[in-house]
Amino acid sequence: MEKLTNEELKTLAAKATAGDKKALETLIVSLQDTVFNLSLRMLGTFADAEDAAQDILLKVITHLSSFRGESAFTTWAFRIAVNHLKNYQKHMFAHHPLSFEFYGEDIEHARIEDVPDLTQDVDKALLAEELKMSCTNVMLQCLDPESRCIFILGTMFKADSRIAGEILGLTPENYRKKLSRTRKKMADFLGQYCGEYGGGRCRCKDRVNYAVQCHRINPLKPDYTDAAEIPLETMLGVKAAMEEMDGLSQDFSFLKPYKSPERTKHFLQEILDSAQFSVIRDS
């Protein structure tokens, strides 16, 4: 949909709080792809991102009456999303945390040549692309939740330091320092190990069967290559102005945005069509 201005979003929020169902629907639709992509990068898997995105959008709906217009609507919504995701414990990697050391060790010492063909007649090039998107997304799980969020806001959503700092409760200067350190950490790892985005020897096409064996990708259910991509520009409403990006930003082209899954859209429509809407309207 067409990107809405902050004033348009504020007007929609006021109408939705007053009970305008169409305004609420427009408001939530404007957020759903952004919230899903933030959830996907923070949590690492499509299934966990779908669940978290639904929780966040429901929280936005039920807390709408607390929006006072003191900040941009998207900033307010992002603050809800970020706080939810930083403390989210129901995703896979909350129970099986990763580290750069573990990831590097796996790249260096996995016996990928001993794994038989597990592609089940699925095009290996497609599976290599699936692994590339999955691997680089899961790599974000090697960062602690705050660093991960800083990296995502600064590199994928390109939020300026004032707005990102407001969302995260950091000064702009502190945010910029942390973003620079986190980008360098990610770039160093890619440069050392990844042959797709850096100078390492790891190649996705060589690790497809190993990834299937480790349940990192499913040949019969490729999440990333099945998902519909959207232009990154449609997701930049969180920023008030583009700041000068440092030289590392070009190294992270793997942060592609996707449309939110149909299950999330159906969930939202059910909420809007249910009796719960009257409770939300009157809250």
C-alpha positions in Angstrom: 0.0 0.0 0.0 1.0 3.6 -0.4 3.3 4.9 2.4 1.4 7.1 4.8 2.7 10.3 6.4 3.0 10.7 10.1 0.1 13.1 10.1 -2.1 10.6 8.2 -1.1 7.9 10.7 -2.0 10.1 13.7 -5.3 11.0 12.2 -6.0 7.3 11.6 -5.0 6.5 15.1 -7.4 9.1 16.5 -10.3 7.7 14.3 -9.5 4.1 15.3 -9.5 5.0 19.0 -12.9 6.6 18.5 -14.2 3.3 17.0 -13.6 3.7 13.2 -13.0 0.1 12.1 -11.8 1.0 8.6 -9.2 3.4 10.1 -7.9 0.7 12.4 -7.6 -1.7 9.6 -5.7 0.8 7.4 -3.4 1.6 10.4 -2.6 -2.1 11.1 -2.1 -3.0 7.5 0.4 -0.2 7.2 2.4 -1.8 10.0 2.1 -5.5 9.4 5.0 -6.0 6.9 7.3 -3.9 9.0 6.5 -5.7 12.2 6.9 -9.1 10.6 10.3 -8.2 9.1 11.5 -6.8 12.4 10.3 -10.0 14.1 12.0 -12.3 11.5 15.4 -10.6 12.0 15.1 -10.6 15.7 13.9 -14.2 16.1 15.5 -16.0 13.2 12.7 -18.2 11.8 9.5 -17.6 9.9 7.3 -19.5 12.3 8.5 -17.6 15.3 8.3 -14.3 13.5 4.6 -15.0 12.5 3.7 -15.7 16.1 5.5 -12.7 17.5 4.2 -10.3 14.8 0.6 -11.3 15.7 1.3 -10.7 19.4 2.8 -7.3 18.6 0.0 -6.1 16.3 -2.6 -7.2 18.8 -0.7 -5.3 21.5 -0.7 -2.2 19.2 -4.4 -2.5 18.8 -5.2 -2.9 22.5 -2.8 -0.1 23.6 -3.9 2.4 20.9 -5.8 4.6 23.3 -2.4 5.3 25.1 -0.9 6.9 21.9 -0.8 10.6 22.7 0.9 11.8 19.5 4.0 13.0 21.4 6.2 11.0 19.0 5.7 9.7 15.5 3.1 6.9 15.4 5.6 4.5 13.8 8.2 5.3 16.5 5.5 4.5 19.1 4.6 1.2 17.4 8.3 0.3 17.0 8.9 0.9 20.7 6.1 -1.6 21.5 7.6 -4.1 19.0 11.2 -3.8 20.2 10.3 -4.1 23.9 8.2 -7.2 23.1 10.9 -8.8 20.9 13.9 -8.1 23.2 12.1 -10.0 26.0 10.5 -12.7 23.8 11.3 -16.2 25.1 9.1 -18.4 23.1 11.3 -18.6 20.0 13.7 -21.5 19.1 17.0 -19.6 19.7 15.9 -18.5 23.2 16.4 -22.2 24.1 19.3 -22.9 21.8 21.4 -19.7 21.8 24.1 -19.2 19.1 27.5 -17.5 19.2 30.0 -16.5 16.5 32.4 -19.0 17.9 29.9 -21.9 17.5 29.0 -20.7 14.0 32.6 -20.4 12.9 33.5 -23.8 14.4 30.7 -25.4 12.5 31.8 -23.8 9.2 35.4 -24.9 9.7 35.0 -28.4 10.9 31.6 -29.8 9.7 32.2 -33.0 7.6 29.9 -31.8 4.8 31.5 -34.3 2.3 30.2 -37.2 4.3 26.5 -36.3 3.9 24.5 -38.0 1.1 22.2 -36.2 -1.3 19.1 -35.1 0.7 17.6 -32.6 -1.8 14.7 -34.9 -2.7 15.0 -33.8 -6.4 14.5 -30.1 -5.5 16.7 -27.7 -7.6 20.0 -27.4 -5.7 20.4 -23.8 -6.8 17.1 -22.9 -5.2 18.1 -24.7 -2.0 21.4 -22.9 -2.0 19.6 -19.6 -2.1 17.3 -20.7 0.7 20.3 -21.6 2.8 22.0 -18.3 2.1 19.0 -16.3 3.3 18.4 -18.6 6.3 22.1 -18.6 7.3 22.6 -14.9 7.2 19.4 -14.3 9.1 20.2 -16.9 11.7 23.7 -15.4 12.0 22.0 -12.3 13.6 21.1 -14.7 16.6 24.8 -14.6 17.5 24.3 -11.1 18.7 22.7 -10.2 22.1 19.1 -8.9 21.8 20.0 -5.2 22.1 22.9 -5.4 19.7 20.7 -7.4 17.2 18.0 -4.7 17.5 20.5 -1.9 17.0 21.9 -3.6 13.9 18.5 -4.2 12.4 17.2 -0.7 13.0 20.3 0.9 11.6 21.1 -1.5 8.7 17.8 -2.8 7.5 15.4 0.0 8.4 18.0 2.7 8.2 16.6 4.6 11.2 18.5 7.8 12.0 20.2 7.9 15.4 17.8 10.2 17.1 14.7 8.0 16.3 16.5 4.7 16.9 17.8 6.1 20.2 14.3 7.1 21.2 13.0 3.6 20.4 15.8 1.9 22.4 16.2 4.4 25.2 19.7 5.4 24.2 21.3 8.7 23.4 21.9 9.2 19.6 25.7 9.2 20.3 25.5 5.9 22.3 23.4 4.4 19.6 25.8 5.3 16.8 28.8 3.9 18.7 27.0 0.6 19.4 25.8 0.4 15.8 29.3 0.9 14.5 30.7 -1.8 16.8 28.0 -4.2 15.9 28.4 -3.7 12.1 32.1 -4.3 12.4 31.5 -7.5 14.4 29.1 -8.8 11.7 31.4 -7.6 8.8 34.4 -9.3 10.4 32.6 -12.6 10.7 31.3 -12.4 7.1 34.8 -11.5 5.9 36.5 -14.4 7.7 34.0 -17.2 7.0 31.4 -16.4 4.3 32.2 -17.0 0.7 28.9 -15.4 -0.4 29.3 -12.0 1.2 33.0 -12.0 2.3 36.3 -13.7 1.7 35.7 -17.0 3.5 35.6 -20.5 2.0 32.0 -21.3 3.0 29.8 -21.7 0.0 26.0 -22.4 0.3 25.9 -24.7 -2.6 28.4 -27.0 -0.9 26.5 -27.1 2.3 23.0 -27.8 1.1 22.8 -31.4 2.1 24.5 -30.8 5.5 21.9 -28.0 6.1 19.0 -30.4 5.3 20.5 -33.0 7.6 20.8 -30.5 10.4 17.2 -29.3 9.8 18.3 -25.8 8.9 16.3 -25.9 5.7 13.5 -28.1 4.4 13.6 -28.9 0.7 9.8 -29.3 0.7 9.1 -26.1 2.5 11.5 -23.3 1.6 10.5 -20.3 3.6 12.6 -17.6 2.0 12.4 -18.5 -1.6 8.6 -19.0 -1.3 8.1 -15.6 0.4 7.1 -12.6 -1.6 9.7 -9.8 -1.4 8.8 -6.2 -1.1 10.8 -3.0 -2.0 12.9 -1.9 1.0 11.7 1.6 0.5 8.2 0.7 1.6 9.5 -0.1 5.0 11.5 3.0 5.9 8.6 5.0 7.5 10.4 4.7 10.9 13.0 7.2 9.9 12.4 11.0 9.8 15.6 11.6 7.8 18.3 9.4 6.3 21.6 9.7 8.1 24.9 9.3 6.4 25.6 5.5 6.5 29.0 4.2 7.3 31.0 2.2 4.8 30.0 -1.1 6.2 26.3 -0.8 5.3 26.8 -2.1 1.8 28.0 -5.4 3.2 24.6 -6.4 4.5 22.5 -6.7 1.3 21.1 -10.0 2.6 18.6 -8.1 4.7 15.8 -8.5 2.2 12.2 -7.5 3.3 9.3 -9.8 2.8 5.5 -9.5 2.8 3.9 -10.8 6.0 2.4 -14.3 5.7 -1.2 -14.9 4.9 -1.8 -16.4 8.3 -1.0 -13.0 9.9 -3.4 -11.2 7.6 -6.2 -13.7 8.4 -5.5 -13.4 12.1 -5.8 -9.6 11.9 -9.0 -9.8 9.9 -10.5 -12.2 12.4 -9.7 -9.7 15.2 -11.2 -6.8 13.3 -14.3 -8.8 12.5 -14.8 -10.2 16.0 -16.6 -9.0 19.1 -13.2 -8.1 20.5 -13.1 -5.0 18.3 -15.8 -3.4 20.5 -13.6 -4.0 23.6 -10.7 -2.5 21.9 -12.7 0.5 20.7 -14.1 1.2 24.2 -10.8 0.6 26.1 
